[in-house]
Amino acid sequence: MKAIVDQEGCIACTLCVSVCPEVFGMNAEGKSQVIADPIPPDSVEQAREAAGSCPVSVISITD
């Protein structure tokens, strides 16, 4: 599985990093970025939770 963050829409709230630090981090511009590709199997549920919690819905999880 793979996580994707739409950089254009990210508001840098850091919620995804709080929910799933194994998959998400912050880049030099202060926006969320994927730091694990593919998503480690033991982090898939947390990554989905992070995507669902994103206040601007810019995170997607794909197969």
Phi, psi and omega in degrees: 000155185226141175254145178227134177243124175283103183300326182298322185265351183296133179255009175059041181281343179070009180299318180299321179293322178295320182282321186217073181292346177288337184246328185243145175215181179251140180268182183298334178275000180084012180257158179293145175216157177277128179248357178227113181222110006282171177294129176301139183308324181280359179246001184300314182296318178295321178296319177296320177297318178298316179299316180291336181271346183301121183293342179244009174052049180255006180252130175234150179241126182236164178280000000 
